[in-house]
Amino acid sequence: MRVDLGRRAARDQQLEVAPDPICPHDCSCLFLSLRCKRSAVATSAVSLFLLYIRNNFPRITGSNEASTTKDRRRYRDESITIPATGDERNCCFLTRIALISLAHSLLETRSVNSQMLQNRNAVIYGGGGSLGSTIARAIAKEGATVFLAGRRLSAVKEVADEIIDSGGRAEAARVDATNESEVNVFVDSVIRKGGTLDLSFSAIDYQVVQNIPLVQLSVEDFVRPVSIAMRSQFLTATAAGKIMMKQRSGVILSLTATPGGIGYPFTAGFAPACAAIESFSRNLASELGTHGVRVVNIRSGGSPDSQVFKQAIERNPKEMEVILRGMENDTMLKRLPLMEEIANTAVFLASDFAKSVTGVTVDVTGGTTAGLNYRVG
C-alpha cells in the first residue's frame, strides 16, 4: 500500500532533509523538527504542520490556480511505502500522514480562504452601468454577496446573472437612488436577507452636460448633476450609515473624478458635484468613525474603456482622440486608469487591508491632480 507524501518534491526543491538526531529510525521526521518516540510526539502539532507546509508545499500560498493544480497532481504521484504493522516507525509515520491530510485540505480550500470580502454583503447602486458592474463583479469575485440596484431592472439583473454564472452570489432590484422611500425599503430587504450591510457604493449617472463654458450654460444643466449627486449620495450613505452604526462596522464608498481636486475647464456642473461629494464623504467619516464605520471616496481620472467614453468615441472619433491624448498628458503616468483599476481600488478599500483608511479621497487619476503634468514630456 502506498500513500502521497511529497518527499520527492523536497528533493527536487533542493531542501535539506536530514535525520532527527533523537529519532533512532533515521526517518527524517518532519525535517529536523519532529522529536519522535515510540508513543508520543513532543513538538507542538501546529508548529509541525506549519514547518511541514513550508518545506513540502513551498508554493501552497501561490495565487496561480494552474500552478496549484499542477502541484496537486505532482504531490499525488509522489509516494512512500507504509511501514509494516508493529514497525517502531509507525508513530512517526502516522503523524506525517495526518499532517499530509491537513496539507491537502489546505490546498483544496486555499482559493476560498484567500478571498478578501468573504461572507460580506455589498450594495451597489448603479450596478448596471459599465463601471458599477465592473466594481460589482470584482467585489463578488472576492467572496461578497452583491445586491445590485438600478433604475432599469433588466440592466442590473443581467449583471447579477453573470455573477451567479461565474460562481458568485448576487441579487438585483429596481431602485431609484434619489427616492428616499425606495432606498430605505431596499436597505431593509438587504438586512432581512443577508443579516448585515458591510459595503455601500453608489455609482449612478448624474446626467452631466459638459464641454460648454459656464457663461453659456443653463442653470438647469449646471444644477442637475449637483442635485442628483448630493441627493443620491446623502440618501444611500446615510441609510447604510444607520445600519452600520448599530453593527459597529461597515464601509461606505463614493466616486468622483479629476474636477473634484483641481480647476478643470468646461466640466460644467460635474466639477462642483465632485467637490461636494468629496466634502460630504469627509464629514460623514468624521461622524461615523467612532462607531467603527469607514467612509472613503475614490477619485478617478476617467476610464477610457467605460461606456461613456466608448459612446463619445463612436460619435466623435477624431475629437475624442485629441481629448483623450490631452487627458493622458495631464497625468504623471501618461495614461488613464482602466475600470478594472478603479474596481480593484474599491475592493482594497472595502477589505480589512484598509481598516485604518477613512475620511480621505484616494486619488486614482494617475497623478492628474497633483501637479502641472502637461509641462513634462
Secondary structure, 3 states (H helix, E strand, C coil): CEEECCHHHHHHCCCCCCCCCCCCCCCCCCCCCCCECCCCECCCHHHHHHHHHHHHCCCCCCCCHHHHHHHHHHHHHCEEECCCCCCCCHHHHHHHHHHHHHHHHHHHHHHHHCCCCCCCEEEEECCCCHHHHHHHHHHHHCCCEEEEEECCHHHHHHHHHHHHHCCCEEEEEECCCCCHHHHHHHHHHHHHHHCCCCEEEECCCCCCCCCCCHHHCCHHHHHHHHHHHHHHHHHHHHHHHHHHHHHCCEEEEEEEEHHHCCCCCCCCCHHHHHHHHHHHHHHHHHHHHHHCEEEEEEEECCCCCCHHHHHHHHHCHHHHHHHHHHHHHCCCCCCCCCHHHHHHHHHHHHCHHHCCCCCCEEEECCCHHHCCHHHCC
